[in-house]
Amino acid sequence: MARPPESVVHGSQAPKSASTPTTDLARPQQLPALDKLLRVPAVAHLVGAHGHTVVADTARTLLADLRAQAVAGTLAAGAVDTQVIADALHRRVADRLAPRMKPVLNLTGTVIHTNLGRALLAPSALRHVQAMMAGPNNLEYDLASGQRGDRDSIVEGLLCELTGAEAATVVNNNAAAVLLTLAALARGKEVIVSRGELVEIGGAFRMPDVMESAGAKLVEVGTTNRTHPADYERAITERTALLMKVHTSNYAVQGFTSAVDEATLAAIAHARGLPVATDLGAGALIDMAAYGLPREPTPQEMLRAGCDVVTFSGDKLLGGPQAGLIVGSKECVGRIRKFPMKRALRMSKLPLAALEATLMLYQQPEHLAQALPTLRLLTRPLADIEATAALVLPVLGAALAPRYAVEPVALQGQIGSGSLPVERLPSAGVAIAPVDGQRSGRVLDALAAALRQLPQPVIGRIADGRLLLDCRCLEDATALTNQIPFLSL
Ligand SMILES: *Cc1c(COP(=O)(O)O)cnc(C)c1O
């Protein structure tokens, strides 16, 4: 385990005042003054590198902390040594200047992991972001006319081309897309949704609550497992503004079930002059089955079936930045775009550049499985994953022996982010278990914590008394093995 940053004596190691001579403890007046500390060569060097402001401020807090410990009689005599204090200051300054957001290794087996940042951006998207953010660009400027332009026009053409929609607009995320769609099309009126689709996506995004925030009244029809066309027909009144379908992306109702498909729903709605909106969530723009993955409905299919608006995420299966994409008819998308709330939910230029470059990859579908990191990881051959696991195994085995046994293991991964919840991705990795006689829970937690403390933290999962490291998302084994010398248990 890492030593505490300062040589502090605390807890059970604290000398008992009765049995320990007081000379082992430091007195507050033995601590150096701030200006003297700043003149110590190692500290002066730190000031030269990072400036007086952050170093002096950090030194002030460090000295105050040491003084408080000295007053409390818990500071070891050696801790007042200027060199010891300078070292501690180095660590504090380095920690303070280190970003809180860092790259990690996702060995959880869940490819699109919401807590670990969801989709990875393609190199072309990263390059486009860098090129666009470093200087001015034509975000809202029409280069042909020299007049004010619309930021939507950057991706609208691409989105229409890829989905077959008449119009498209984009907002911050799909939650915002759903909220805006409901507010723009149904504020003060009723929206009919099947009881089987009143989903909670997590992070307090529940369809009924979103409906309320949008100022629309939810009318539930059918039952949890079965909803029929007549259920929708009976619920339509002059107060109805919209019929809505929500793709139940993060769970599956199995057994005696029945749902009304989009084409049937669109026919019912259109006969009464009403629009249909579908929230797809995952947002696959391609036929996942063609890549050997579980089928996922596409916006194209939804539009062909007659849906007037389709909303989906940018950073799930699409493989781009956080974004909410809204595609559909000119009339509905036009109302959505003009709704005042759009201004508050509009996308920033930074993800917009990433989204444009990501969508451009779909213009060359032949290269997609290589060019789009998320799709590349989802379709990574099992033999490849097993080969990575075989490289990791001996290095971890040697480092963790004799306390832990490391074995190759066949695993079942997930796509993640609520997409295709029931399906599993056959994967491979290593399983680490404490050798006999150890209390496995505590010992495994300690190992998981040590892996999280590595320069590039390694995140696995604990299941059945073992720590599992799924190698699907580890394309370069050395990213893990090169760090093992830093592992401190
Ligand atoms: C994920 C999801 C959302 C929310 O999308 P974000 O882009 O995370 O805001 C909404 N609806 C469904 C069905 C989803 O799966």
The ligand as an SDF file (V2000), in Angstrom:
LIG
                    3D

 15 15  0  0  0  0  0  0  0  0999 V2000
  -29.8970    6.0880  -23.1200 C   0  0  0  0  0  0  0  0  0  0  0  0
  -31.3210    6.3920  -23.4240 C   0  0  0  0  0  0  0  0  0  0  0  0
  -31.7970    7.7080  -23.2820 C   0  0  0  0  0  0  0  0  0  0  0  0
  -30.9330    8.8240  -22.7840 C   0  0  0  0  0  0  0  0  0  0  0  0
  -29.9530    9.1150  -23.7100 O   0  0  0  0  0  0  0  0  0  0  0  0
  -28.6970   10.0440  -23.2830 P   0  0  0  0  0  0  0  0  0  0  0  0
  -27.9790   10.2770  -24.5690 O   0  0  0  0  0  0  0  0  0  0  0  0
  -27.9370    9.2770  -22.2790 O   0  0  0  0  0  0  0  0  0  0  0  0
  -29.2590   11.2920  -22.7130 O   0  0  0  0  0  0  0  0  0  0  0  0
  -33.1290    7.9340  -23.5790 C   0  0  0  0  0  0  0  0  0  0  0  0
  -33.9410    6.9340  -24.0060 N   0  0  0  0  0  0  0  0  0  0  0  0
  -33.5100    5.6620  -24.1530 C   0  0  0  0  0  0  0  0  0  0  0  0
  -34.4790    4.6090  -24.5960 C   0  0  0  0  0  0  0  0  0  0  0  0
  -32.1850    5.3550  -23.8680 C   0  0  0  0  0  0  0  0  0  0  0  0
  -31.7510    4.0940  -23.9940 O   0  0  0  0  0  0  0  0  0  0  0  0
  1  2  1  0
  2  3  1  0
  2 14  2  0
  3  4  1  0
  3 10  2  0
  4  5  1  0
  5  6  1  0
  6  7  2  0
  6  8  1  0
  6  9  1  0
 10 11  1  0
 11 12  2  0
 12 13  1  0
 12 14  1  0
 14 15  1  0
M  END
$$$$
